[in-house]
Amino acid sequence: MDDWRQEVAAHVRNGEKIAAIKVYRDATGEGLKEAKDFVEALEQTLATGELPPAAAPPSSSEATHLVELVRSGRKIEAVKLYREQHGVGLKEAKDAVEALAGEAGVPPGKGCAAVLAAAVLLGALGRLLWA
């Protein structure tokens, strides 16, 4: 077990939740919500000896909606929606959305197309205006 994990576990055992959250955030770079969720899950595990339930996989209709968001260049919205519905961290949500999109045949990097198209369009417009 990593040193920081042992330190977090020691703080949890001593009832020092805030210290545990701080150590977790410093070690992982995660946000406050993710750190709090991790520490609370660890508290549950240490108290009961049982692992907390894993997030349920998305339903087929939810997966379809997320993939459509990615296809239409709204990947950030899809990740945010996944996070809200499953209570996971940013990395987990991003990985899950990218996996769903990959399984549906959406090429990697899809979702940035709108930004690229806007940049090309603005460049062309600028050349027209200044020509």
HELIX and SHEET records of a PDB file:
HELIX    1   1 ASP A    3  ARG A   13  1                                  11    
HELIX    2   2 LYS A   17  THR A   28  1                                  12    
HELIX    3   3 LEU A   32  THR A   48  1                                  17    
HELIX    4   4 SER A   60  ARG A   71  1                                  12    
HELIX    5   5 LYS A   75  HIS A   86  1                                  12    
HELIX    6   6 LEU A   90  GLU A  103  1                                  14    
HELIX    7   7 ALA A  113  TRP A  130  1                                  18    
END                                                                             
